[in-house]
Amino acid sequence: MSTPHVVVVMGVAGTGKTTVGPLLAARLGVPYAEGDDFHPQANIAKMSSGTPLTDDDRWPWLDAIGAWAQSRAGHGGVVSCSALKRGYRDRLRSAAPGLVFVHLTGDRALIEDRMSHREGHFMPTALLDSQFATLQPLGADEAGVAVDVAGTPEDIAQRAAKALAAR
């Protein structure tokens, strides 16, 4: 299965964006980009210290992801990006119209447990509450699907690919 769409795998920290994104990209036959790689070092330092990012911190990051997505327009791609607020998704869509979102959703306790077992990631579990507080789920007028994160990464990627194909 391949798609000319650029897909943003979104959700709060710990939902598996970095794990599911490449699996979904492989299923769709398109390249994958890790959204965290677009963060300026100052953002990573701030999050590593347990300080949530402000919108002003996020704009350059979102613009960089939007530029990558625009460069993939018509060719397809998958990129991970929390995209927690509608305004963030609007900003991404302004750079790359036609984006489709896969919102990874799930039980807070499951997500926190997965976060606590991650190694080498800069996002501490302490910021999970701020992530959920910031989250604005996809609106009915936004192109995208919600996919539960229960199960294996392969199960989640398969459900995401099926949901995208059905939309």
N, C-alpha and C positions, 0 to 999 in steps of 0.2 A: 504494500500500500504506500502510495506517496501523495503528497499534497503540495500545491503551490502556496499554501498559507504559511505564515509564520505563526507559530504557536508559543504562547507564553505560559509556562508552568508556574502557577502562582500559589501562594498560601503563606501561612505563618511559618516561622522557623520550626524546623523539626518535622515537617510533613513529608519530607523526602524529595523535595524539588531536584536536588543535585543527584539523587539516585534514580528517580523515575524519569527525569528529563532525557538522559542519554538513551535509556531503554525505549522511551517513546519515539525519540528521533530515529533510532535504528528501525523500529517498526514502520515508521513513515518514510524511511529512506532519505532522510535529510540530515544536514549537519546540526550539531548541538553546540550551544555556547553557554558557559557557566556564568550566570548573572553576577555572582560575587566577584568575578575577575574584573568587572567593570567599575568596582568601587575604588575611589581614590584611597591612598594609604591612610589619610586622616580619618576617613569613615571607619576603616577597619580598626584603627587604634581606639576610636571612640567607643565602638561596640565592644571591643575586647575588654575595655575598662568597665563595662556594664552600663554605659550611658546610651540611652536610645538616641537615634538620629532624629534631627529636626527635618522639616520639609526642605529648608535651605540646604541641608547636607545632601538630601536625596536628589535634588534637581539635576546636578551634573551626572550623577549615576544613571538616572532614568534617561537623560538625553543620550548618553553613550549607548545604552541598551537600545533605545529607539533608533539610533543611527545604524547599529548592527542589523536590527530588524528591517529597516528600510533597504539596506544593501542586499537583503535576502528576498525582497519582494519579487514575486513571480517565480522564485526558485524554491521557496520553502525553507524552513528551519525551525528549530526548537530552542528556546532560551529560558532559563530559570530566572525568576524575578518575583520577589514577594508581592509586589503590586497590591498592597493591602487596601489602599484608598481608591475610590472612584476617580479622584483627581489625578492620581498617579497613572491609572490606566488610560485616562483621557490624554494625558501628556504623551504616553507611549503611542497611542493611536494617532495623535497629531503628527508625530514623526513618521509613523508607519501605518497608514490606514489599512484596514483589512485584517488587523491582528485578531487572533482567536485565542481565548484564554481557557486553560484547564486549571480550575481551582481545586487544589488538593485540600480536602476537608477531613476532619476527624475529631475524635474524642480527645479532650484536653489532656486527660491522664495518660493516654497512649502516646500522644505527641511528646509530653514531658518525659516519659520513660525513654523514648527513643533518643531524645536530646541528651539525656543524662548518660547515655552509653556511647555518644559520639566522641571520637578522638580527633584532636588537631583542628577543631573548628573554632572560629573566633566568637561565635554567638553564644553567650552564657544562658543557661536555663532561666536565670533571674529575669531575663528580658521577655520571657514568654507571655507574661500577663500584659505587658505593654503592646505586644504584637496582637493579642486577641482584642484588646481595647481599641486598637487602631483599625482592625479589620472591618471593611465594608464589603460584604459578599457581592458577587456579580449581580447587577441589576437585570431585570427582564429584557431590557433593550440592549444589553451587551452581548456580543458574540462570544459564546463560551459554554462550557459544561462544568459541573461540579462532580468530583470523583472522590469517593471515600478512600481513606488511606489504610483501612484494615486489610490485612493480608500481606503477601510478599510483594516486593517491588515489581516482579514480573506480572503478578495479578493486577496490580494497580495500573501498570502501563497498558496491559491488555484492555482493561475496562476503559481507560482513557481513549485508546485508539478506537474502540467500538463506539463510545459516546461521540467522538468527533465524526466518525463515519455516518452516524445516524442523524447528525444535526444538519 
